[in-house]
Amino acid sequence: MKLATGTTHCGDLMKALEGFGGYAAPVLQRWGDLLAERLTAGGRLLAAGNGGSAAQAQHLTAELVGRYRDDRPPFSALALHADTSATTAIANDYGVQEIFARQVAAHGRGGDLLILLSTSGASANLVAAARQAHRAGVGVLVLTGPAPNPLAGAADEALCVEAAASATVQELHLVAVHMLCESFDRAVEPRQPALGRWPAVSGESRS
């Protein structure tokens, strides 16, 4: 009997989801707490990915600058791949491997965070960005496919999705993005009276 279109895909996703919450939730709770700590102190989130992972990274930054569910102050979050003029200029002058690393060098400050998404964990331009972030004092968190992989090895902490298909990894990355936003909002909520309408900014000024 021939399976209906999409049945295998849905089956793979359901199988991967079975254990995902168990290993992902504690990690994303820590990340949400850390993100709230850094951003309420005036820090910034930088995020990047390639292809579909770029869309996931931009989804995350949109939730932070806008909102996830409930109203709250906006927070500084930049999707590095979204600046097409910068990425194409850097690719043309320095090579594709440098498109994110050079932007991290430009925008990253000590106390900021960099979140990188990659289904393979092998993207050279993301590994280069992680290494540049370490040089700039920027914390590095990554979402990847199965471990081990080069990007996970270059991060401060990695959440490596246990799924064989890239499409399934990408779908679980979206789940992870929403779980992270939920954790962030819960961590930010007790700080709301001090923040007022806009987040407080402290520390080094930005150029």
PAMI-534725 format. One record per residue (C-alpha): residue in three letters; residue number from 0; x, y, z. Coordinates in Angstrom, 2 decimals, always signed. Example, Ala and Ser with C-alpha at 12.3 -4.5 7.8 and 13.67 -1.06 7.14 Angstrom:
residues 2
+------+------+---------+---------+---------+
: resn : resi :       X :       Y :       Z :
+------+------+---------+---------+---------+
:  ALA :    0 :  +12.30 :   -4.50 :   +7.80 :
:  SER :    1 :  +13.67 :   -1.06 :   +7.14 :
+------+------+---------+---------+---------+
//
This chain:
residues 207
+------+------+---------+---------+---------+
: resn : resi :       X :       Y :       Z :
+------+------+---------+---------+---------+
:  MET :    0 :   +0.00 :   +0.00 :   +0.00 :
:  LYS :    1 :   +1.38 :   +3.38 :   -1.03 :
:  LEU :    2 :   +1.65 :   +5.90 :   +1.81 :
:  ALA :    3 :   -0.08 :   +9.25 :   +1.45 :
:  THR :    4 :   +2.11 :  +12.20 :   +0.57 :
:  GLY :    5 :   +3.75 :  +13.61 :   +3.71 :
:  THR :    6 :   +3.12 :  +10.55 :   +5.89 :
:  THR :    7 :   +6.80 :   +9.68 :   +6.19 :
:  HIS :    8 :   +7.67 :  +13.29 :   +6.90 :
:  CYS :    9 :   +5.07 :  +13.60 :   +9.65 :
:  GLY :   10 :   +6.18 :  +10.28 :  +11.12 :
:  ASP :   11 :   +9.79 :  +11.45 :  +11.28 :
:  LEU :   12 :   +8.71 :  +14.65 :  +12.99 :
:  MET :   13 :   +6.54 :  +12.91 :  +15.56 :
:  LYS :   14 :   +9.34 :  +10.47 :  +16.38 :
:  ALA :   15 :  +11.84 :  +13.29 :  +16.86 :
:  LEU :   16 :   +9.39 :  +15.24 :  +19.02 :
:  GLU :   17 :   +8.90 :  +12.34 :  +21.46 :
:  GLY :   18 :  +12.07 :  +12.98 :  +23.41 :
:  PHE :   19 :  +12.77 :  +16.55 :  +22.37 :
:  GLY :   20 :  +11.15 :  +18.28 :  +25.32 :
:  GLY :   21 :  +13.08 :  +16.15 :  +27.78 :
:  TYR :   22 :  +16.54 :  +17.18 :  +26.63 :
:  ALA :   23 :  +15.72 :  +20.60 :  +25.14 :
:  ALA :   24 :  +13.62 :  +22.20 :  +27.89 :
:  PRO :   25 :  +16.38 :  +22.51 :  +30.55 :
:  VAL :   26 :  +18.79 :  +23.97 :  +27.99 :
:  LEU :   27 :  +16.29 :  +26.49 :  +26.67 :
:  GLN :   28 :  +15.32 :  +27.49 :  +30.21 :
:  ARG :   29 :  +18.97 :  +28.36 :  +30.90 :
:  TRP :   30 :  +19.23 :  +30.23 :  +27.63 :
:  GLY :   31 :  +16.06 :  +32.20 :  +28.35 :
:  ASP :   32 :  +17.39 :  +33.20 :  +31.77 :
:  LEU :   33 :  +20.75 :  +34.20 :  +30.28 :
:  LEU :   34 :  +19.15 :  +36.14 :  +27.45 :
:  ALA :   35 :  +16.93 :  +38.03 :  +29.90 :
:  GLU :   36 :  +19.92 :  +38.84 :  +32.11 :
:  ARG :   37 :  +22.00 :  +40.16 :  +29.20 :
:  LEU :   38 :  +19.28 :  +42.06 :  +27.33 :
:  THR :   39 :  +17.77 :  +43.77 :  +30.37 :
:  ALA :   40 :  +21.28 :  +45.00 :  +31.21 :
:  GLY :   41 :  +21.54 :  +46.69 :  +27.82 :
:  GLY :   42 :  +23.10 :  +43.83 :  +25.87 :
:  ARG :   43 :  +22.18 :  +42.76 :  +22.38 :
:  LEU :   44 :  +21.36 :  +39.49 :  +20.67 :
:  LEU :   45 :  +23.00 :  +38.80 :  +17.32 :
:  ALA :   46 :  +21.62 :  +35.87 :  +15.31 :
:  ALA :   47 :  +22.44 :  +34.21 :  +12.01 :
:  GLY :   48 :  +21.91 :  +31.17 :   +9.85 :
:  ASN :   49 :  +21.99 :  +30.10 :   +6.22 :
:  GLY :   50 :  +18.94 :  +29.39 :   +4.05 :
:  GLY :   51 :  +16.02 :  +28.10 :   +6.09 :
:  SER :   52 :  +18.05 :  +28.56 :   +9.28 :
:  ALA :   53 :  +18.37 :  +32.26 :   +8.40 :
:  ALA :   54 :  +14.58 :  +32.46 :   +8.46 :
:  GLN :   55 :  +14.52 :  +30.77 :  +11.88 :
:  ALA :   56 :  +17.12 :  +33.20 :  +13.25 :
:  GLN :   57 :  +15.17 :  +36.16 :  +11.92 :
:  HIS :   58 :  +12.00 :  +34.74 :  +13.46 :
:  LEU :   59 :  +13.73 :  +34.81 :  +16.85 :
:  THR :   60 :  +14.93 :  +38.40 :  +16.54 :
:  ALA :   61 :  +11.47 :  +39.51 :  +15.42 :
:  GLU :   62 :   +9.92 :  +37.98 :  +18.56 :
:  LEU :   63 :  +12.36 :  +39.91 :  +20.77 :
:  VAL :   64 :  +12.07 :  +43.28 :  +19.06 :
:  GLY :   65 :   +8.31 :  +42.81 :  +18.77 :
:  ARG :   66 :   +6.74 :  +40.35 :  +21.16 :
:  TYR :   67 :   +6.13 :  +36.63 :  +21.55 :
:  ARG :   68 :   +2.75 :  +36.52 :  +23.33 :
:  ASP :   69 :   +2.20 :  +39.22 :  +25.92 :
:  ASP :   70 :   +3.15 :  +42.87 :  +25.63 :
:  ARG :   71 :   +6.54 :  +43.82 :  +27.04 :
:  PRO :   72 :   +9.38 :  +46.26 :  +26.23 :
:  PRO :   73 :  +11.32 :  +45.70 :  +22.99 :
:  PHE :   74 :  +14.83 :  +44.32 :  +23.19 :
:  SER :   75 :  +17.82 :  +44.73 :  +20.88 :
:  ALA :   76 :  +18.18 :  +41.78 :  +18.50 :
:  LEU :   77 :  +19.74 :  +41.77 :  +15.02 :
:  ALA :   78 :  +19.57 :  +39.09 :  +12.33 :
:  LEU :   79 :  +22.95 :  +39.48 :  +10.64 :
:  HIS :   80 :  +21.96 :  +37.83 :   +7.36 :
:  ALA :   81 :  +19.07 :  +40.31 :   +6.93 :
:  ASP :   82 :  +21.42 :  +43.16 :   +5.96 :
:  THR :   83 :  +21.77 :  +42.22 :   +2.30 :
:  SER :   84 :  +24.03 :  +45.15 :   +1.42 :
:  ALA :   85 :  +26.51 :  +44.25 :   +4.16 :
:  THR :   86 :  +26.45 :  +40.50 :   +3.48 :
:  THR :   87 :  +26.92 :  +40.88 :   -0.27 :
:  ALA :   88 :  +29.65 :  +43.50 :   +0.14 :
:  ILE :   89 :  +31.52 :  +41.35 :   +2.63 :
:  ALA :   90 :  +31.10 :  +38.24 :   +0.47 :
:  ASN :   91 :  +32.41 :  +40.13 :   -2.54 :
:  ASP :   92 :  +35.40 :  +41.67 :   -0.75 :
:  TYR :   93 :  +36.34 :  +39.03 :   +1.83 :
:  GLY :   94 :  +34.56 :  +35.81 :   +0.84 :
:  VAL :   95 :  +31.38 :  +34.12 :   +1.98 :
:  GLN :   96 :  +33.10 :  +32.61 :   +5.03 :
:  GLU :   97 :  +33.45 :  +36.11 :   +6.54 :
:  ILE :   98 :  +29.90 :  +37.45 :   +6.07 :
:  PHE :   99 :  +28.89 :  +36.88 :   +9.69 :
:  ALA :  100 :  +32.28 :  +37.08 :  +11.43 :
:  ARG :  101 :  +32.90 :  +40.60 :  +10.16 :
:  GLN :  102 :  +29.47 :  +41.75 :  +11.35 :
:  VAL :  103 :  +30.09 :  +40.19 :  +14.77 :
:  ALA :  104 :  +33.34 :  +42.15 :  +14.93 :
:  ALA :  105 :  +31.45 :  +45.33 :  +14.02 :
:  HIS :  106 :  +28.37 :  +44.96 :  +16.23 :
:  GLY :  107 :  +29.34 :  +42.62 :  +19.07 :
:  ARG :  108 :  +30.30 :  +43.94 :  +22.49 :
:  GLY :  109 :  +31.28 :  +42.17 :  +25.68 :
:  GLY :  110 :  +28.10 :  +40.94 :  +27.36 :
:  ASP :  111 :  +26.20 :  +40.40 :  +24.10 :
:  LEU :  112 :  +25.01 :  +36.99 :  +22.89 :
:  LEU :  113 :  +25.27 :  +35.34 :  +19.50 :
:  ILE :  114 :  +22.81 :  +32.60 :  +18.53 :
:  LEU :  115 :  +23.63 :  +30.56 :  +15.43 :
:  LEU :  116 :  +21.36 :  +28.01 :  +13.74 :
:  SER :  117 :  +22.52 :  +25.26 :  +11.38 :
:  THR :  118 :  +20.92 :  +21.94 :  +10.48 :
:  SER :  119 :  +24.32 :  +20.41 :   +9.67 :
:  GLY :  120 :  +26.46 :  +22.25 :  +12.19 :
:  ALA :  121 :  +29.15 :  +22.38 :   +9.51 :
:  SER :  122 :  +28.68 :  +25.84 :   +7.96 :
:  ALA :  123 :  +32.10 :  +27.46 :   +7.78 :
:  ASN :  124 :  +30.73 :  +31.02 :   +7.95 :
:  LEU :  125 :  +28.90 :  +30.25 :  +11.21 :
:  VAL :  126 :  +31.96 :  +28.59 :  +12.76 :
:  ALA :  127 :  +33.99 :  +31.69 :  +11.81 :
:  ALA :  128 :  +31.33 :  +33.89 :  +13.45 :
:  ALA :  129 :  +31.49 :  +31.83 :  +16.65 :
:  ARG :  130 :  +35.26 :  +32.19 :  +16.81 :
:  GLN :  131 :  +35.05 :  +35.94 :  +16.25 :
:  ALA :  132 :  +32.43 :  +36.21 :  +18.97 :
:  HIS :  133 :  +34.79 :  +34.59 :  +21.48 :
:  ARG :  134 :  +37.45 :  +37.14 :  +20.57 :
:  ALA :  135 :  +34.94 :  +39.95 :  +21.17 :
:  GLY :  136 :  +33.73 :  +38.61 :  +24.52 :
:  VAL :  137 :  +30.33 :  +37.66 :  +23.07 :
:  GLY :  138 :  +28.67 :  +34.48 :  +24.36 :
:  VAL :  139 :  +27.85 :  +31.84 :  +21.73 :
:  LEU :  140 :  +24.79 :  +29.57 :  +21.77 :
:  VAL :  141 :  +24.00 :  +27.28 :  +18.84 :
:  LEU :  142 :  +21.13 :  +25.17 :  +17.55 :
:  THR :  143 :  +22.29 :  +22.37 :  +15.27 :
:  GLY :  144 :  +21.46 :  +18.91 :  +14.02 :
:  PRO :  145 :  +22.99 :  +15.76 :  +15.54 :
:  ALA :  146 :  +26.29 :  +15.99 :  +17.42 :
:  PRO :  147 :  +29.21 :  +15.96 :  +17.06 :
:  ASN :  148 :  +29.66 :  +18.81 :  +14.60 :
:  PRO :  149 :  +32.11 :  +21.72 :  +14.18 :
:  LEU :  150 :  +29.67 :  +24.46 :  +15.19 :
:  ALA :  151 :  +28.71 :  +22.74 :  +18.44 :
:  GLY :  152 :  +32.42 :  +22.43 :  +19.20 :
:  ALA :  153 :  +32.92 :  +26.17 :  +18.70 :
:  ALA :  154 :  +30.04 :  +27.21 :  +21.01 :
:  ASP :  155 :  +29.73 :  +27.92 :  +24.71 :
:  GLU :  156 :  +26.65 :  +25.69 :  +24.68 :
:  ALA :  157 :  +24.86 :  +23.77 :  +21.95 :
:  LEU :  158 :  +21.42 :  +22.23 :  +21.60 :
:  CYS :  159 :  +21.88 :  +19.44 :  +19.06 :
:  VAL :  160 :  +18.60 :  +18.09 :  +17.71 :
:  GLU :  161 :  +18.43 :  +14.33 :  +17.46 :
:  ALA :  162 :  +16.87 :  +13.83 :  +14.02 :
:  ALA :  163 :  +18.20 :  +12.35 :  +10.80 :
:  ALA :  164 :  +16.46 :  +14.59 :   +8.24 :
:  SER :  165 :  +17.42 :  +18.25 :   +7.80 :
:  ALA :  166 :  +13.75 :  +19.19 :   +7.44 :
:  THR :  167 :  +12.94 :  +17.64 :  +10.81 :
:  VAL :  168 :  +15.89 :  +19.37 :  +12.46 :
:  GLN :  169 :  +14.70 :  +22.69 :  +11.05 :
:  GLU :  170 :  +11.16 :  +22.15 :  +12.31 :
:  LEU :  171 :  +12.42 :  +21.35 :  +15.80 :
:  HIS :  172 :  +14.57 :  +24.46 :  +15.68 :
:  LEU :  173 :  +11.37 :  +26.48 :  +15.29 :
:  VAL :  174 :   +9.91 :  +24.69 :  +18.32 :
:  ALA :  175 :  +13.13 :  +25.54 :  +20.19 :
:  VAL :  176 :  +12.85 :  +29.21 :  +19.16 :
:  HIS :  177 :   +9.35 :  +29.39 :  +20.63 :
:  MET :  178 :  +10.40 :  +27.58 :  +23.80 :
:  LEU :  179 :  +13.29 :  +30.03 :  +24.17 :
:  CYS :  180 :  +10.95 :  +33.00 :  +23.73 :
:  GLU :  181 :   +8.63 :  +31.58 :  +26.38 :
:  SER :  182 :  +11.54 :  +31.09 :  +28.80 :
:  PHE :  183 :  +12.81 :  +34.60 :  +28.04 :
:  ASP :  184 :   +9.42 :  +36.20 :  +28.70 :
:  ARG :  185 :   +9.06 :  +34.37 :  +32.02 :
:  ALA :  186 :  +12.53 :  +35.51 :  +33.07 :
:  VAL :  187 :  +11.87 :  +39.10 :  +32.02 :
:  GLU :  188 :   +8.46 :  +39.37 :  +33.70 :
:  PRO :  189 :   +9.77 :  +39.93 :  +37.27 :
:  ARG :  190 :  +11.99 :  +42.73 :  +35.91 :
:  GLN :  191 :   +9.13 :  +44.57 :  +34.20 :
:  PRO :  192 :   +8.48 :  +47.22 :  +36.92 :
:  ALA :  193 :  +12.13 :  +48.29 :  +36.78 :
:  LEU :  194 :  +12.17 :  +48.33 :  +33.00 :
:  GLY :  195 :   +9.11 :  +50.49 :  +32.55 :
:  ARG :  196 :   +8.11 :  +50.85 :  +28.92 :
:  TRP :  197 :  +11.62 :  +50.57 :  +27.49 :
:  PRO :  198 :  +14.56 :  +48.40 :  +28.64 :
:  ALA :  199 :  +17.23 :  +50.10 :  +30.72 :
:  VAL :  200 :  +20.64 :  +50.47 :  +29.09 :
:  SER :  201 :  +23.83 :  +50.29 :  +31.10 :
:  GLY :  202 :  +27.47 :  +49.54 :  +30.51 :
:  GLU :  203 :  +29.51 :  +50.43 :  +27.44 :
:  SER :  204 :  +27.86 :  +52.79 :  +25.02 :
:  ARG :  205 :  +27.46 :  +51.67 :  +21.43 :
:  SER :  206 :  +28.91 :  +53.44 :  +18.47 :
+------+------+---------+---------+---------+
//
